[in-house]
Amino acid sequence: MTGYLEESIARLRNIVDNYDEVVNTVINLRDLLIFEYNLMNRRLVHLREISRAIFVGDIHGDLDTLIELLRILDIDNELRRGTYLVFLGDYIDRGPYQLEVIMFLAILKSIWRDRIVMLRGNHEPPEWLPPSPHDFPEILMERFGYRKGLEIYETMKTIFDLLPLALYIPRKVLAVHGGPPISRVLRYDDINDIFSIENDKEAIEEILWSDPIDEDIEYVYSYRGAGKLWGRKITMLTLQKLGIELIIRGHEPSYEGYKFNHDNRVLTIFSMKGFYGNMGAACLRIDFDDKEWFKNIAKNIITI
């Protein structure tokens, strides 16, 4: 029997070159995200009860690798048993199938709804913080013409603004694209204050752009021109104040598709293969019902 994954791949082929189908799919995704946005604490997905989760890092238009990972995971069965599928952002720019990736995730979300969590990456940018390169608009215009491509992109920008910035699982995990809201972690002790990031441009920049460095410092400003390079002190303070074990993030290419920092308390997952010279792509599956889940993190990383 054909599963939802294969059906979604088949649906994708009928969508991506049809302007009207693309527009309908984008609008449906926007409406789903508006509904979720109005339910959550604006920029935060807060999952209090969760047994299993899969985390996927930067995709950057690498649809083939994404599908290969999902097949290895047997994602249909995972989602049927209640697993959350969490994407850490950066769906577009650089790779060959940028529109296809967005459409594919939109199809999955239309089926599985809140089981699919799409976090915002720095390549799903706020107007005031553009990345480089940002070739997604040109991809749309080349495919559909200037006017229609621009119309799709303008709608996509509203979708970017609806994507949550962080996933918080109490006593377990903080998942973000780049890093924790460093300035708010330093300033506040209360979890609600730390996550009151809706209108805090500094915190949004830190979440989207920051990277860990293996130094026993708080932070220095990043060579990227945005965000910060945060040290072990910030990681330990974040874990303590949020009452969690692990920070999961994307944003950085890694040779094998993943890397650890800060005594294995920060895990970077990267799911695009080859573009940056990285030989592997990775994702992570966690069974939180396993009391030893944190000790078993390395064993549960899937690489290709």
DAZIHU-V800890 format. One record per residue. SS is DSSP state (a for helix, b for strand, c for the rest). PHI is phi in radians with two decimals (* if undefined). PSI is psi as a letter, one per 40 degrees, with the letter a starting at -180 (NA if undefined). Layout:
((SS | PHI | PSI) (SS | PHI | PSI))
//
This chain:
((c | * | h) (c | -1.21 | h) (c | -1.56 | i) (a | -1.08 | d) (a | -1.06 | d) (a | -1.18 | d) (a | -1.12 | d) (a | -1.17 | d) (a | -1.11 | d) (a | -1.13 | d) (a | -1.09 | d) (a | -1.02 | d) (a | -1.07 | d) (a | -1.54 | e) (a | -1.78 | d) (c | -1.16 | d) (c | -1.80 | e) (c | -1.94 | h) (a | -0.96 | d) (a | -1.11 | d) (a | -1.16 | d) (a | -1.08 | d) (a | -1.05 | d) (a | -1.08 | d) (a | -1.16 | d) (a | -1.12 | d) (a | -1.13 | d) (a | -1.09 | d) (a | -1.11 | d) (a | -1.03 | d) (a | -1.14 | d) (a | -1.08 | d) (a | -1.22 | d) (a | -1.07 | d) (a | -1.03 | d) (a | -1.18 | d) (a | -1.02 | d) (a | -1.31 | e) (a | -1.57 | d) (c | -1.67 | i) (b | -1.32 | g) (c | 0.95 | c) (c | -1.64 | e) (b | -2.10 | h) (b | -1.66 | h) (b | -2.02 | h) (c | -1.82 | h) (c | -1.41 | d) (c | -2.06 | h) (c | -2.64 | h) (c | -1.76 | d) (b | -2.44 | i) (b | -2.62 | i) (b | -2.09 | h) (b | -2.02 | h) (b | -2.06 | h) (c | -1.52 | a) (b | -0.98 | h) (c | -1.88 | d) (c | 0.84 | f) (c | 1.34 | e) (c | -1.60 | g) (a | -1.12 | d) (a | -1.06 | d) (a | -1.17 | d) (a | -1.02 | d) (a | -1.12 | d) (a | -1.06 | d) (a | -1.10 | d) (a | -1.15 | d) (a | -1.18 | d) (a | -1.06 | d) (a | -1.27 | e) (c | 0.92 | f) (a | -1.12 | d) (a | -1.01 | d) (a | -1.16 | d) (a | -1.06 | d) (a | -1.19 | d) (a | -1.10 | d) (c | -1.53 | e) (c | 1.72 | e) (c | -1.19 | i) (b | -1.58 | h) (b | -1.90 | h) (b | -1.93 | h) (b | -1.79 | h) (c | -1.64 | e) (c | 1.74 | i) (c | 1.06 | g) (c | -1.55 | d) (c | -2.16 | a) (c | 1.27 | i) (c | 1.41 | d) (c | -1.41 | i) (c | -1.39 | e) (c | -2.20 | f) (a | -1.18 | d) (a | -1.10 | d) (a | -1.06 | d) (a | -1.11 | d) (a | -1.07 | d) (a | -1.13 | d) (a | -1.10 | d) (a | -1.15 | d) (a | -1.12 | d) (a | -1.11 | d) (a | -1.02 | d) (a | -1.21 | d) (a | -1.14 | d) (a | -1.51 | d) (a | -1.82 | e) (a | 0.92 | b) (a | -1.24 | e) (a | -1.23 | e) (b | -1.77 | h) (b | -1.89 | h) (b | -1.92 | h) (b | -1.39 | i) (c | -1.51 | h) (c | -1.87 | i) (c | -1.22 | e) (c | -1.59 | e) (c | -1.90 | g) (c | -1.44 | i) (c | -1.15 | i) (c | -0.98 | d) (c | -1.55 | e) (c | -2.46 | g) (c | -1.27 | i) (c | -1.57 | i) (c | -2.49 | h) (c | -1.32 | i) (c | -2.36 | g) (c | -1.64 | e) (a | -1.00 | d) (a | -1.02 | d) (a | -1.15 | d) (a | -1.02 | d) (a | -1.16 | d) (a | -1.22 | d) (a | -1.13 | d) (a | -1.41 | d) (a | -2.03 | e) (c | 1.60 | i) (a | -1.04 | d) (a | -1.15 | d) (a | -1.18 | d) (a | -1.08 | d) (a | -1.16 | d) (a | -1.08 | d) (a | -1.10 | d) (a | -1.11 | d) (a | -1.08 | d) (a | -1.19 | d) (a | -1.07 | d) (a | -1.11 | d) (a | -1.19 | d) (a | -1.15 | d) (a | -0.97 | d) (a | -1.23 | e) (a | -1.63 | e) (c | -1.18 | h) (b | -1.19 | i) (c | -1.64 | d) (b | -2.66 | i) (b | -2.07 | h) (b | -2.08 | h) (b | -2.05 | h) (c | -0.92 | h) (c | 1.23 | e) (c | -2.26 | c) (b | -2.48 | i) (b | -1.98 | h) (b | -2.00 | h) (c | -2.51 | i) (c | -1.39 | d) (c | -1.86 | c) (c | -2.72 | i) (c | -1.23 | i) (c | -1.31 | g) (a | -0.96 | d) (a | -1.08 | d) (a | -1.37 | d) (a | -1.09 | d) (a | -1.26 | d) (a | -1.58 | d) (c | -2.16 | i) (c | -1.88 | d) (c | -1.33 | h) (a | -1.05 | d) (a | -1.09 | d) (a | -1.18 | d) (a | -1.05 | d) (c | -1.64 | e) (c | -1.42 | g) (c | -1.87 | e) (c | -0.92 | d) (c | -2.02 | e) (c | -1.76 | g) (a | -1.10 | d) (a | -1.11 | d) (a | -1.16 | d) (a | -1.08 | d) (a | -1.06 | d) (a | -1.10 | d) (a | -1.16 | d) (a | -1.46 | d) (a | -2.13 | e) (c | -1.39 | i) (b | -2.38 | i) (b | -1.42 | i) (c | -2.26 | i) (c | -1.48 | g) (c | -2.29 | i) (c | -1.55 | g) (c | -2.29 | i) (c | -1.41 | c) (b | -2.88 | i) (b | -2.30 | i) (b | -1.32 | i) (c | -1.44 | i) (c | -1.12 | e) (c | -1.22 | e) (c | 1.57 | e) (c | -2.63 | i) (c | 1.33 | a) (b | -2.32 | i) (b | -1.74 | h) (b | -1.84 | i) (c | -1.74 | a) (a | -1.05 | d) (a | -1.07 | d) (a | -1.19 | d) (a | -1.04 | d) (a | -1.11 | d) (a | -1.17 | d) (a | -1.11 | d) (a | -1.03 | d) (a | -1.14 | d) (a | -1.24 | d) (a | -1.58 | e) (c | 1.17 | f) (c | -2.18 | i) (c | -1.82 | d) (b | -2.64 | i) (b | -1.84 | h) (b | -1.93 | h) (b | -2.62 | i) (c | -2.03 | b) (c | 1.36 | d) (c | -2.01 | h) (c | -1.07 | i) (c | -2.31 | i) (c | -0.96 | d) (c | -1.70 | e) (c | 1.68 | e) (b | -2.77 | i) (b | -2.79 | i) (b | -1.93 | i) (b | -2.36 | i) (c | 0.96 | g) (c | 0.99 | f) (c | 1.14 | f) (c | -1.63 | e) (b | -2.17 | h) (b | -2.07 | h) (b | -1.70 | h) (b | -2.08 | h) (b | -2.27 | h) (c | -2.07 | e) (c | -1.85 | h) (c | -1.90 | h) (c | 1.64 | d) (c | -1.09 | d) (c | -1.71 | e) (c | 1.49 | e) (c | -1.32 | h) (c | -1.47 | e) (c | -2.32 | i) (c | -2.24 | i) (b | -2.50 | i) (b | -2.56 | i) (b | -2.31 | h) (b | -2.01 | h) (b | -2.15 | h) (b | -1.81 | h) (c | -1.24 | e) (c | -1.30 | e) (c | -1.32 | h) (c | -1.08 | e) (c | -1.77 | f) (c | -1.01 | d) (c | -1.20 | d) (c | -1.14 | d) (c | -1.69 | e) (c | -0.94 | d) (a | -1.06 | d) (a | -1.22 | d) (a | -1.79 | e) (b | -1.49 | h) (b | -1.79 | h) (b | -2.17 | i) (c | -2.37 | NA))
//
